[in-house]
Amino acid sequence: MTYQVKRDFIGYGANPPDPQWPGGAKLAVNFVMNYEEGSEPSFELGDGRTEAGLTEAHPASQVKSGRDLAAEGMFEYGSRVGVWRLMGLFQERGLPMTVFGCALALERNPEAAAAIRAAGYDVCSHGWRWVKHFELSEAEEREHIAKAAASLQKTFGEAPAGWYCRYGPSENTRRLVVEHGGFLYDSDYYGEELPLWVQVEDKPHLVVPYSLVNNDGKYAGWMGTSDDWFSFIRDAFDMLYDEGCKGRPKMMSIGLHMRLIGHPARAMGLQRLLDHIGRRRDVWVTRRVDIARHWMAVHPHRP
């Protein structure tokens, strides 16, 4: 039977499994840097429009030609400046992160790709380009997945361990990711705070959920200052940490974008958050691939 996406409103229920994080950690935290700049829809790449997502550009200011040079510059800021600021904050503290990398974007900045590789960050495929997979045909999506995997293999010397779409997958995405093979997990799910196994046709497949709530995308919406963002994400961390102390450890994903939180005033909020988390010694700040491998070892798939 062909795999079909099914909704589940129950999940782990009132008694989720103990993840048994390394060292008895009360919470696993995974920071994700989304590297998208240079793969977004653009005139340069033949799309006939300028992407303005997660920037200071607004639809009301769209130029008549459709090509918005201001928005293009906002994307370029992320790969020219923001990436180095974010990596600096993590390297100063000796902290790991995961990169959700669009393959074409990383091809276009070899210096940043080399720095990511040298830092030991894991790269989760964020697609060939920063496009909406639910708008692609099945054949197009299959091609995008294959091109992304091959490109990241060439850029980093190893295949990406994970997969994550822009915003939301199509109904075909998970099946096509499993069909392609080589991925340990995907993160195209927002409905859980622990990894979970699903069955894709006759194969078990691990899902490591992500979050658009604990995310700097808030800066492109209602949130203004670094204090706003810091206090919001800090409160989420503190709640999850307290629950972990009561015997219910979870994982926390924190999403970052170079063209958003890479700006100085916003980066101050990230700096405060890293230092706040750093004051807790029983927190596992780790890469996404390490969470996936841990779950596979401690909670293997059981039919």
ABEGO torsion letter per residue (X at the ends): XBBBBBBBAAEAEABBBBAGBBGGBABBBBBBBBBABGABBBAAAGAGBBBABGBABBAAABBAAGBBAAAAAAAAAAAAAAAAAAAAAAAAAGBBBBBBBBAAAAAABAAAAAAAAAAGBBBBBAEABBBBAAABBAAAAAAAAAAAAAAAAAAAGBBBABBBBBGBBBAAAAAAAAAAEGBABBABBAABABBBBBBBEABBBBBBBBBAABBAAAAABABABAAAAAAAAAAAAAAAAAAAAAGBBBBBBBBBBAABAABAAAAAAAAAAAAAAAABAABBBBBAAAAAAAAAAABBBBX
